[in-house]
Amino acid sequence: MIALFDGAAAYRAIANVLGILGDVDHSIAWTIKARDAEPNNPLHVQKLAEYYTDIGAYETAQVLEPDLGIGLLFKMRRYDDLIEKGVDRYWDYPDDVQLQVYLATAYNAKGRYNDALRMLEGSGVLETFSVVRRATFEFDAHMAMLNAAYGSGEVEQAREFIRLSENAHYTGDSTDWWVALGVGCRYAIVGDDEEVYRRFERAREGRNLAWEPMLKDVACFERFANDPEYLKTVRHFDDLREMLRKRLPDTLAQHGVSLD
């Protein structure tokens, strides 16, 4: 891609691939190139704010995007702010399913499991999940529902939903954190701790950065809070973010770009 394509769109595509590979510092460099090539496109700055959030550089992200959106508030784990802004927006956009899923996930993180369940049940997003998976936000809704039910003590309800959605959920042996931790969460709910540990290990073997909320603030992993394998997984991703923050100045210099 680097050899064959040029221009802002190509730079953003390259940044996206590098992000999947875990090289988010290089994603930032290529997105700066996109911004510099197309300075009037605010989407480049928004993406930069997201990448800086991914590596834990929250202050820089907020400078880039002063009016933080719902997605950035979620990744920053600022759930009270997310709920306040999200509820206001919900009254204006009651059919925004992605917004409802974000709100449900934030409610879960705050221990407001009944509020999360009500939000998800009103969205209509769960009705077809057991038949076919259609979009990423439906998977997010599925995980939010599992954690809401499990967190509220409805363990059998959560396990039954896992059984009903078996055919719609990929459970392959992947090192992608999204799959490894998502599947590990399901195994935690059904009580298969050995498989949970194996999924923690697989997540650590992957190259991409796990979102902090999906590891640190889900009900399914609460009982592992002091477990060595869970703590090793948390430290692994914390260390990766710290490494990327430290490496970033040299990476920007290597590419000949600057955020300023």
N, C-alpha and C positions, 0 to 999 in steps of 0.2 A: 504494500500500500504506500509506504513512504517513497519508494522508487517510482511508482507509476502515477500517483495522483498529487495534485497540488490545490491550494485554495482552502478557504475556511471550512467548508463542509468536509473535505478530506481530513483536515487537521482534527476536527471533532470526532470523526470516525476512528482515527488512529488513537486518539485519547480514550475513547470508549473501550477499544480492544485492550489497550494497556491497563485500564482499570480492572477489566475482567481478569487479567493476569496478575493483578496485585501491585503493579507499578504505578501507584496513584500519583507519585511525585512527577513521573513522566507524563501522566494524564494532564496534570496541571500545566506543565510546560507547553504541551501541544495545544491546550485550550487557550493559553495566553497567545500563542501564535494565531489561533483562530480569531481571538478578540482583536489583535493588532491588525489582522488582514481585513476585518469587517467590524470596525469600531462602533458602528451605529446599531449593531444587533445586540440587544440586551440579553438574549438567551445565552451568549457566551459567558457573560458575567454571572448569570444565575448558575450555570454549570460549574464555574469556578468556585462559587460559594458552596456548592454541594461537595466538590472534591475536597475543599479545605475542611468542611465538616467531617467528611469520612476519615480524615487523618487526625481529627481531634483538635484542629486549629480553629476553635469556635470564634475567637475574637476577630480573626481575619475574615471569616465567613460573614460575620455581622457587619463589618465595614463594607464588604462587597454588596451585601443584601440587607440594608438596615431594617426593612420591613420583612422580617423573616416569615416565610410561608409555612404552611402546615407540615410539609414534608421535612423541611429543615428543623423545625421545632421537634418533630418526632425523632429524627436522628440525633439531635442534641439532648434528648430525654427531658425536654422542658414540657412536661405533660400538663401542668396547670395552665401554662400559657397556650398550649395547643387546644385544650378544652375550651378555654375562654374564647379564643378566636374562632375555633371550629363550631361552637354552638351558635355564635352570632351569624356565621356564614350559612349554617344549616337552615336557618329560618328563611334565608333568601334562596337557597339551592337545595330544597328537600329531596331532590332526585339524584343528588351527587353521591353515588354509592361509594366511590373511593374515599370521600370525606367521611362518610359514616363508618367505614372500616378503620380509618385513622382514629376517629373518636372512640370507637369500641376498644381499640388497642390501648389508647391512653387511659380509658376507664379501667381496663384490666391492670395496667401498671400502677394505678392508684388504689387498687383493691376494690374498685366499684364494679364488681362483677355483674350484678343485676342490671345496672345501667348499660353495661356492654351488651348483655344478652338482649335487652329491649331494643337497643340501637340496631343490632344485627337482624333480629327478627322482623323489624320494621323495614329493613332495606330490601328484602326479597331476594338477596344474593345467594342464600343457602339452598333454595328449593331445588335447583338443578345440579348442585355440585356432586351429589352421589351418583348422577347419571353420566355427566361429562364435565371435564374441567375446561372452561372457556377462556379465562383471562387471569393475569397475575393477581388482580385485586380479589378475585374469588378464592384463590389459595390463601391470601392474607385473611380474608373473612373466615375461612375454614379454621385457620390457626387461632384467630381471635376467639371464635366460638368455643373451640376445644379448651382454651385456657380460661375462658369465662366460666364454663360449666365446671371444669376441674377445680378452679380456684374457689368457686362458691360451694364446693363440697358435693356437687352432683357428679361424682366420679363415674358411676355406671352409665349415666347419660352421655358423658364424654366418650367412654369406651364404646358404647353402642354406635355413636356417630362415626367413630373410627372404623368400626366394622362395616357400616353402611357405605362409607366412602372409599373402601379398599381399592376398588377398580379405578377410581378417579385420581388416585394419589401415587406419584412415582416414589418408589422406595428403593431405588437402585443403590448400589454401593459406590457412591460418588464422593469425591473430595471437595466438591463445591459446598461452601458453608451453608448456602441456602437449603440445599438438599440434606446435607449431613445433620444440621441442627434441627431442621423441620422434622425429619424422620426420627431423630433422637427424641424430640419432644413427644411424638406419638408413642414411642416405646416407653418413655418415662410415665406416661399416663396409664398405659396397660400394665406397667410394673416389670418390664423386662430390663433390669438395670444393666445386665451384661451387654446387651445390645446398645444401650445408651452410652456406655463407656467406649464401645467400639466406634460409635458415631462421633463422639468427642474427638477421638484420635484421628478419624478420617477428616474432620473439619480442620484440625491442626496441620494435616498434611497438604491441604489445599493452599493455593496461592492468593486467592482473593480475600478481601477484608470483610469480616462479618460485621453486620450492623449491631451496634451495642444493645439497642432495645431488644433484639431478638435473642440475645444471649443472657442479658443481665436482668431483664424485667418481665419474664414470662413465668406464669404460675407453675408450669410443668417442671421447671428446673429449681424451684424454691427449695425442695427437700435436699437438693445437692449443694446447697450454699456453702457448706464446709467440707465438701468432698474433694479429695486431692485431684481427681481427674477433671472435675469441673473447674476448680481453681487454676489448674494448669492451662486449661483452655482459655479462661478469661485472661490470664497473664500473657498467653501467647499472642492474642490479638491486641492487647494493650501495648505489648512490646513492639509489635509490628507497626502500630500507629506512631509510636515514639520514634522508631527507626526512620520512618518515612518523613516525619517532621524534621529530624536532624539532617537527613540526606537531601532535603529539598533545595537549600541554597546552592549546593554544588550541582544539582541537577539543572536548575534554572541557568546557572552560569555555563554549564555544558551546552545547553541549547541556545545560549545567547539571548535570553529573554528576561524580563523583569515584570513583576506584578504592578509596579508603579507606572 
